[in-house]
Amino acid sequence: MRILAVVMVLVVGRLAIGAETKSPNVIFILADDLGYSDLGCYGGEIATPVLDGLAANGLRYTQFYNTARCWPSRAALMTGYYAQQVHRDGLPGFGGGNGGKNSRPERARLLPEFLKGKDYRCYHSGKWHIDGKVLEAGFDRSLDMRNQGNFFTMKGNAIDDVPVKDVDESKPYYSTIAVADHAIDCLTEHQEKYADQPFFSYIAFIAPHFPLHAMPEDIARYEGAYATGWDQLRESRYAKQKGLGLMTTSLSKLEVEVGPPYHFADAFEKLGPGEVNRPLPWVELNEVQQRFQAMKMAIHAAMVDRMDREIGRIVEQLKTTGELENTLIFFASDNGASAEIMVRDGGHDSKAEPGSQKSYLCLGPGFSSAANTPFRRHKTWVHEGGISTPLIVHWPKGIKAKGELRHTPSHLIDIVPTVLEVAGVTKPTMWKGEAIPVAPGKSLVESFKEDVVIERESLWWLHEGNRAVRQGDWKLVAAKGEEWELYDLSTDRAETKNLAGEQPERVKELEALWMKQRDEIVESVKRSRGE
């Protein structure tokens, strides 16, 4: 009996030590085309109690950035490099745009491959939009939402890189729910079979990306909510943001001359007289246009609302398994809200109920401007409206602060070094005989403790000719084919007062910095191609 008791003490002791020293689980939740102000905790009126709750018990970053587009953002998130550094976005003379169809070099490994060294199990649920197969990138399971043009069918998707066949269309299906179902199934299996190992779960919702598809009961919650228009919505969201302490800037003015980034003339014939391709003052719209636009925003809100509900189910799963305390949860968006207007993926039936499977609607520049409050521009542009995203960080065991703001400028390239640090992983310097270049991202772990500025030389952007660089509080930015603009973001993140004419020397300095980063990337791409 005494020997048995000693053995039991040793076993229990080892289990306790293992539990104590187990690396944190990590979940990264990515929305698609979500505006900076869409969440309640970032100034919105949409019901997002789950994400608001994570923010209230964690951190909100006020100056977190993406790349302004889906595929380069996902490359930056998973590699820790600017997308151009890993051939996933365009460079002058090198291509890489047009959906990011170029393949990463061998040295550009994804985060799960590094986590494997610490025994992590890795799961992917949702949109992929990264080159290569999912399981070959270090994930153990995957639901790949390849069909991004219809929220009401599983057709075209893949499970563990195998295309789905024989879809039963008689069963109710909605992709946002399906993403959460798969993520929960992975977490359930993990608890049953691999509870002694940490996990990394990458949950990439398509919502609220076009087409605007939502379930009728979700749309009903927002019926009539946006009848007063985008002007008033921007004002109310901005007032709430100031009350939350998120903003020290003014509210940008609507740019009535700026419409969708791409022109599809046939779309307006299909969508009818209610469509508007400029963010005109609401009072200038006729009644048909006002109803049509307000209805589209209601569907957008319903999609965000449903995403929050599904995240709630994932959080409940973590609570049930006792893993919430030691799970580091991130939430962000891949770019700002979209001004795009198009019809594709089966077309638009004008007689179909808005938001249903046979409809094809996009948010457009009016309510996209409201979603991106208080900033200018939209997805694809690298003005603040295109590249600013919420970042919520929640980790009860590792972050003692509750409901605090973090103001350090930061970027999706910072997620890889952050996760590697909390996981205790040292990134290798070689991969299959090829040197792994130093990545530009910085760990945010120091900012988990207090509101400090993470030191770096600059942050850099280039997408479809739109370009920018930020150093400290100064930002140099230009739309494609236009002159540089200069802004002091400490007081003017809305980019309302262009200081380029007043400070030409600073413009030259920042332009040289932007060119230096571009040239370094060009040289690295040449080396990787053996040129």
N, C-alpha and C positions, 0 to 999 in steps of 0.2 A: 504493500500500500504506500509506504514511504517513497519507494522508487517511482511508482506511478504518479504520485503527487509531484515529485521533482520534474518528471517528464512533462506533466501537464503545465507546470509553471513555465518551463522552458519554451514549450510550444506556444502558449498564450503570449509569453513575452516576445517571441519572435513575430507573432502576428501583430502585436501592438506596435512593435518597432516598424514592421512593414507598412502598417497603416499610417504611422506617423511620418515615415519618410517617402511615401508614395508621391510621385510628382503630380502636380495639379492637372486635372482634366482641362481641356481648352475647347470652347465652342466659338466659332466665328460665324455670325449671322449676317448675311449680305442681302440688302434690298436692291431692287433694280429700278432706276429712274425715280427714286424718292427725293422730294424736295427738302431743302434744309429745314424748313419750318413746318413740315407735315406732321411731326409727332407733337403730342401735347406738351412734352417737356422741352420742346424747342420752339414753342409759340403757337402751335396749331390748335384747332378746335376739334380735330378728328379724335375719336375715342381710342386712345392707345394706353390703357391702364397698366398693361403688363410691362411694356417698355418704360413707361413713366415710373413704375415701381422699381425696376432695375436701376434706373437713374437715381431715384431717391435713396437707394441703398448702396449706391456706388458713385461713379464719376461721369460727368459730361464734359467732353472736350469741345471748346467753342471755335477752334481754328484748325480743324482736321480736314485733310484734303484727299481727293482722289485724282484721277487723270482726265476726267471729263467724258469718258466713254467706257463701255462695258468691257471689251476684251483687253485693252491695256490696263484697266484697273485690276482685273483678275490676275494678269501676269505680274503686276507690281505686288499685289497682295500675297501671292504664293511664292514668289522668288526673292522679294526684297530689293529688286532692281527696278529702275525706270524701264518701261516696256520696250523702248528703243534699244536698250542695252542687251535685251534677250530676243531681238528680232520680232517683237510682237506689236510694234506700231511703226508708222512710217518715218523714215529719214530721207532728206533730200538725196536723190540718186540711188536709194537702196530699197524703196518700196516698204512693205510691211503693214500698210494700211488695208483698206477694203476688207474689213472683217478680221484683220490680224491673221491672215492665212499662212504667214511664214512660220517656220518651226524654230523652236528654241535651240541654241547650241547645246552640246552635250554637257557643258559645265553648268548650265542654268537649271539646277535641280529644284524641285518643289519642296515646300516645308515638310510634308509627311515623310519624305525620304530621310531627312535629318532627324526627325523624331523617332524613327524606327530604332536608332541607337539607344534610346532610353525605354524601349519596349512599349511604345505607344501603339494602340490599335487606332486606325484612321478611317473615318467614314465621310462620304460625300453624298449630299442629298440636294438635288435641284439643278440649276443651270451650271454648265461647265465653261464653255467658250474659251478654253485653253487648248493649245495644240496637243495632240497625242491622246492616247487612251487613259482613262482615269486610273484603272488598277495598276497600270505600268508606272504611274507617278507616285506610288506608295500607298494608295488607299486600299483598304481591305474589302470595302463594299461601296457600291455606288448606285444611285438612281440619277441618271443623266437625262435632264429635261431638254432633249434636242428639239422637241416641238415647242417653239416659243410663240407661235401664232394662234394658238387656240387653248384656252384655259380649261375647256370642257372635254378634252379627250386625251387618252394616254397614247394614242397613235403617234409613232415616230420617235418615241423615247427608248431608252436602253437601260437595262438593269445589269450591273456588273459588266458593262461594255457589250452586252448582247442585246440586239434590237428586240423590242417587245413585239410579239406576234399574237394573233387571235384575240384582239381586244374586244371585250364584251361591252358594246356601246349602250346596252340597256341599263347598266348599273350607273348610278349617279357618280360623277367624277368632277373634281375641281382641283387644279394643279397645286394651289396653295395648301390645301388640305393634304394632298398626296405627298408633298414635300415633308410636311410635319409627320405624317404617318410613317414614312420611311425612316426619318431621323429617330423617331421614338422606337421603331422596331430595332434599329441598330443599337440604341442605348439599352433596350430590354435584353437583347441577346448578349450584349457586353456584360451586363450585370449577372446574367446566368452562367456565362462561360469564362469570362475574363475579368472578373471583379478585382483581381489583384493587380491588374495593369491599368495605367492611365489611358485615356482616350482623347483623340482630337476629332471633332465633328465640324465639318464645313457645310453650313446650311445656307444655300443660295436660292432664295425665293426669286421668282420672275416678277412678282408684283412689286410696284404698280405699273410696270412696263405695258405699253400698248401691245395688243388691242385691249381696250378697256372692257374687260370681262369680269362680271361679278354676279354672285347669286342674288336672286330677287329680294330675299329677306334682308340681305346686307345693304342693297341699294335703298330699300325702303327706309332705313334708319336716317338717311340723308336727303330724303325727298323734300325739296323746297329750301334746303339749308343754304343754297348759294344763289338764291334769286336776287340778292342785292349786288352781286357782281364781284369782279376781281379787284376793283379799286378799294372797295370797303374792306374786303378780306385782307388785303395787304396792310391796310391801316390797323385793323384789329390785331392781326398777328404781330405786327411791329410793336404795338403798344404792349402786348403780352411779353414779347421778348425783352423789352426794356424793363418790365416789372420783374422778370426772372433774372435780370442782371447779365443777360447774354450779350447785349449790344451796347457799344459806346458810339456807334455811327449813326448817321442820318438814314432815312429811307430813300433808296434810289427812286428816280423817276421812271415811269413806264417809257420804254423806247418804242414809240408807235411805228417807227420806220423799220424795226427789226422783226422779221417773221421767222418761219421755219428755216432751218439750216439748208434744207434741200427742197426744191420745188417740184411737186408732182401735180401738174395741171389737171390731169384726169381725176384726181381725188375729189376735187371740188364738185365736179359733175356728179359723181357717185354719192357724195355726202349730202348734197342738197343745199338749200338756201340758208340754212342755219349756221353753216361753217364760216369761220372768220379767221383770216391768216395774219392778223395784226392785233396787238394788245391795245385797241382803241379805247378811249374813255367809255365806260359802260353805258352811259346815257346816249351815246351815239349809235348804239346797236338797236335794231328794231326788235319787236317783241318775239318774233320767231328765232332770231339769233340769240337773244337773252335766254330763252327757254332751252335751246339746244346746248349752249355753252354751260349753263348751270347744271343741266342733266349730266354732261360729261364729267364735271367736277364731282358730282355726287357719286358717280361710279368709281372715280379715282379714290375718293375718300372711303368708299365701301371696300375697296381692295386693300387699302392700308389697314382699315379696321379689322378685316378678316385675317390679315397677316399677323397682327398683334394677338388676336385670339389663338391662332395656331402656335405662336411662340409661347403663349401661356400654357398650352398643353405640354410643350417640351419642358418648360420650367417645372411644371407639376411632376413630370416623370423624374426629374432630378431630385425633387423633394422626396418623392416616394422611395427612391433608392438610396437616399441619404448622401447624394453626391453634390448637392447644390453648394454647400459651404466651400468645397475645394474644387470648384469648377470656375475657371476664368472665362467669362462670357464677354464677347465683343459684339457690338451691333453698329453697322455703317451702311452707306449706300455707294453704289459703284459710280454714280455721277449725279448731277443735279437733275431736276425735273426737265422733261423734254418738251420742246416747242414743235416737234415734228408733226406733220399731218400727211398721212398716206393711207392707201388701201392696198392690202396684199393678203397672202395666206388664205385664199378662198373668196376674197371679196367682201362686199358689204351689201346686205339686203336692207334697203331703206324701210321696208315694211316690218322688219324684225324688231322685237323689243330691244331698246338700247341696253347694251351690256350683256345681251344673250349671245349664244354661240354663232349665230349668223350675222351679227353686227360686227363692224370693224371701225372703231373710233380711236382717236388719239387726243391727248389733252390739249395740245396747241399752245401758242405763245401767251395767251391771256392769262389763263389759270396756272400755266407753268410759271409765269412771273410771280404769281401769288405764292405758289408752292416754294419758290426760291427766296422769299422775303428774308432779309431786306436787300438782297443782292441783285446785280445786273446779269442779264443773259441766262443761258440755259445749257443743257447738255450739248457737248461738242465744243463750245467756247471755253476758253480758259480764264475768262473773267470769273469773279467769285461765285456767281450763280451756277456756273457749270462745274466747278471743282470743289465746292464746299459741301461737306456732309456732316450730319450728326455722328458723333462717336460716343457710345455708351460703353462703359467698362464696369463690370460687376464681378467681384471675387471676395466674398465675405471673409475667407480665411487669410487672404493676402492683402486686402485693402481695408484699412480701418476707417477711412473717411466715408461719410454718408452724405450724399446729395451735394457734393462740392463740384465746383467748376475748375477746369484746367484750361489755361489760355495759351499754352505753348504751341506754336505752329508745328504741325506734324502731318504725316502722310501715310498712305497705305504701305509704302516701302518700309515703314518702321515696324510693321506687325511681325515680320519674320524674326528680326533680332530681339524683339520683345518676348515673343513666345519661346525662342530658344533660351533666353536668359532664365525665365521662370521655370522652364523644364530642365535646366541644368545641362544643356547641350552645347558643346563647343563645336562650332561650324568648322568642317574640314577645310583645308586650304588646297586640296587636290581632289580631283574626281577622275578615276580611271586614267591616271597619268597626265591629266590636263589641269593646269593651275586654275583655281577658282578666284576670279578677281574680287577685290574688296567691294562690297556693296555700299550704296549711299545711305541706306536706312540707319536709324539710330534707335536704340532701345528706349522705350517709354517708362521702364520700370521705376526710374527715379521720380517721375512725375506721379506715380501711384501714391507716393508718400506725402508729397506737398506740391503746391502750384509753382513749379520751377520751369524755367525755359531750357529746353534741351538744345545744347549748343550745336550748331552746324554752319557750314559756309553758306548754303543756300538751298532753296527748293526750286525745281525746274519743271517746265511743262512744254510740250509740243504735241499738237494733234491737228492734223489736216490743215496745216499752215497757221493755226492759232498758236501763239507762243507766249510764254511768261517766265519770269524768274522772280523769286522773293528772297531778299536778304534782310534779316531783321524785320522791321516794320515797313520796309520799302518794297514796292512791287512794280515791276515793269511788265506791261502786257500789251499785246496787239492782236487784233483779229486778222484773219488772212488777208493779205494785200493792203493792210492799213498801217499807219504810222504807230510808233511806240507811244504808249500812254504811261504816265508815272503817277503813283498814288502812295500816300502815307496811310498805311492801314491801321495805324494806332488810333486814328480819328475818323478814317474814311474807308472802311471796308466796303461800303456801298459804291465806291469808285465813281464819285460824283464830281470831284475837282481834280482835273488833269493838271499836274504840276510840271509836265515835260518842258513847256516853254519857259518856265521860271528857273528850272534847274537842269540845263543842258549837260553840265558836267556829270551829274549823277546819272543821267540817262546814258551817257557814254560808258560810264563805269559798269552799270548794270548790264548794258548790252554786251560789253566785253565779257562779263561773267557768263551771260547766257551762251555766247559764242564759244567760250572755253569749254563749257559742259558739252555743247553739241559736238565740237571737234573731237573731244576725248571719246565720245560715244562712237563717232564715225570711225576713228582709228581702231577702237576695240572691235567693231564690226568687221573692218577690213582684216584684222588679225585672225578673227575667228573663221573667216572665209579663205584664209591663206593668201590674201592679196598683198 
